[in-house]
């Protein structure tokens, strides 16, 4: 019996400029380099099509779907792709509550992972519990320590090039 490869859908709040799109791009590239995985990205909101270097690079590596006015299109994408994991690249509470409630349905066939990319989210306001958190800094593990769920840190790779004095 052939087993299918792992299927991951990343749900990004946006892919305009900033750290989150760059982090997502590097995560996708690393997963594709070292694992047998099928990946798609769903962009929750398109803020701009200008100065979106990472968005353009992501489009060159995996299938990219953008949700425009009808956010319920997400569920058609989920049904078509049949992901094993949906990785929300933000705290789900920052997205449409009705959509996230549906995404977190008890009868779902996929696991949910969330990543917090900043320090402004207050853990006590968390309403939805993912199966796991993939934090981008040790700070988040400490900040979210009181919440249920598996927690792991996946730090962004940093290239250290010290400046040489002449």
C-alpha positions as CSV (number, residue, x, y, z in Angstrom):
1,X,0.0,0.0,0.0
2,X,1.4,3.4,-1.0
3,X,1.3,6.0,1.7
4,X,0.7,9.6,0.6
5,X,3.2,12.2,1.5
6,X,2.4,14.7,4.3
7,X,0.2,17.5,3.0
8,X,0.6,20.9,4.7
9,X,-1.6,24.0,4.1
10,X,-0.1,27.2,5.5
11,X,-2.7,29.9,6.2
12,X,-0.9,33.2,6.2
13,X,-2.7,36.4,7.3
14,X,-1.0,38.3,4.5
15,X,2.1,38.0,2.2
16,X,3.0,41.7,2.0
17,X,6.4,42.8,3.3
18,X,7.7,41.8,6.7
19,X,9.2,39.1,8.8
20,X,6.3,36.6,8.7
21,X,6.3,36.1,4.8
22,X,10.1,35.7,4.9
23,X,9.9,33.2,7.8
24,X,7.2,31.3,5.9
25,X,9.3,31.3,2.7
26,X,12.3,29.8,4.5
27,X,10.1,27.3,6.3
28,X,8.7,26.1,3.0
29,X,12.1,25.9,1.3
30,X,13.5,23.9,4.2
31,X,10.6,21.5,4.3
32,X,10.8,20.9,0.5
33,X,14.6,20.4,0.7
34,X,14.6,17.9,3.6
35,X,11.2,16.1,3.5
36,X,8.7,14.5,1.2
37,X,5.9,17.0,1.7
38,X,3.2,18.6,-0.4
39,X,2.6,22.3,0.5
40,X,0.1,24.9,-0.5
41,X,-0.3,28.4,0.9
42,X,-3.5,30.3,1.4
43,X,-3.2,34.1,1.8
44,X,-6.0,35.3,4.0
45,X,-5.8,38.9,2.9
46,X,-4.0,40.5,0.0
47,X,-2.9,43.9,1.2
48,X,-0.8,44.8,-1.9
49,X,0.7,43.3,-5.0
50,X,3.6,45.9,-4.9
51,X,6.9,45.2,-3.1
52,X,6.0,41.6,-2.3
53,X,9.3,39.9,-2.9
54,X,8.6,36.9,-0.6
55,X,5.0,36.5,-2.0
56,X,6.4,36.2,-5.5
57,X,9.1,33.7,-4.3
58,X,6.5,31.6,-2.5
59,X,4.4,31.5,-5.7
60,X,7.4,30.1,-7.5
61,X,7.8,27.3,-5.0
62,X,4.3,26.2,-4.1
63,X,0.7,26.8,-5.1
64,X,-0.7,30.0,-3.7
65,X,-4.3,30.8,-3.2
66,X,-5.5,34.2,-2.1
67,X,-8.8,34.7,-0.3
68,X,-10.5,37.9,-1.4
69,X,-14.0,38.9,-0.3
70,X,-15.4,35.4,0.1
71,X,-13.3,33.9,3.0
72,X,-15.4,30.8,2.9
73,X,-13.5,29.8,-0.2
74,X,-10.9,28.5,2.3
75,X,-13.1,25.4,2.9
76,X,-13.3,24.6,-0.8
77,X,-9.5,24.7,-0.9
78,X,-9.3,22.5,2.2
79,X,-11.7,20.0,0.7
80,X,-9.7,19.9,-2.6
81,X,-6.3,19.7,-1.0
82,X,-7.2,17.4,2.0
83,X,-4.4,18.6,4.3
84,X,-2.9,16.6,7.1
85,X,-1.8,19.8,8.8
86,X,-3.2,23.4,8.6
87,X,-0.5,25.8,9.9
88,X,-1.9,29.2,10.8
89,X,0.9,31.7,10.7
90,X,-0.7,33.8,13.3
91,X,-2.9,33.4,16.3
92,X,-6.3,32.2,15.0
93,X,-8.2,34.8,17.1
94,X,-6.9,37.5,14.8
95,X,-8.8,36.1,11.8
96,X,-12.6,35.9,11.2
97,X,-14.1,34.2,14.2
98,X,-16.9,32.4,12.3
99,X,-14.4,31.0,9.9
100,X,-11.9,29.9,12.6
101,X,-14.8,28.3,14.6
102,X,-15.6,26.2,11.5
103,X,-11.9,25.5,10.9
104,X,-11.6,24.2,14.5
105,X,-14.6,21.8,14.1
106,X,-14.5,18.8,16.3
107,X,-14.9,16.4,13.4
108,X,-11.9,17.8,11.4
109,X,-9.5,15.3,9.8
110,X,-6.5,17.6,10.0
111,X,-4.2,18.9,12.8
112,X,-3.8,22.6,13.5
113,X,-0.5,24.3,14.2
114,X,-0.3,28.0,15.1
115,X,2.7,30.4,15.1
116,X,2.7,33.7,16.9
117,X,5.1,36.2,15.3
118,X,4.9,39.2,17.6
119,X,4.7,40.0,21.3
120,X,1.3,41.8,21.3
121,X,-1.0,38.8,21.6
122,X,-2.3,38.2,25.1
123,X,-2.3,34.5,25.9
124,X,-5.3,34.9,28.3
125,X,-7.5,35.9,25.3
126,X,-6.8,32.5,23.5
127,X,-10.2,30.9,22.6
128,X,-9.0,28.1,20.2
129,X,-6.5,25.5,21.2
130,X,-4.3,24.2,18.3
131,X,-2.8,20.7,18.4
132,X,0.6,22.4,18.5
133,X,2.4,25.7,18.5
134,X,5.5,26.3,16.3
135,X,6.9,29.5,17.9
136,X,9.6,31.6,16.3
137,X,11.4,32.5,19.6
138,X,11.9,31.1,23.1
139,X,10.1,34.2,24.4
140,X,6.8,32.7,23.1
141,X,7.3,29.4,24.8
142,X,7.6,31.2,28.1
143,X,4.7,33.6,27.3
144,X,2.3,30.8,26.3
145,X,3.4,28.3,29.0
146,X,0.0,28.3,30.7
147,X,-1.8,27.3,27.5
148,X,-2.5,23.7,26.5
149,X,-0.9,22.1,23.5
150,X,2.5,21.0,22.3
151,X,5.0,23.8,21.9
152,X,8.2,23.9,19.8
153,X,10.6,26.7,18.8
154,X,11.6,26.9,15.1
155,X,13.9,29.9,15.0
156,X,14.6,31.8,11.8
157,X,18.0,30.9,10.5
158,X,20.4,33.7,11.1
159,X,23.6,34.1,9.1
160,X,26.3,35.6,11.2
161,X,28.8,37.6,9.3
162,X,30.9,39.8,11.6
163,X,32.2,43.0,10.2
164,X,36.0,42.9,9.9
165,X,37.9,45.9,11.1
166,X,40.3,47.3,8.5
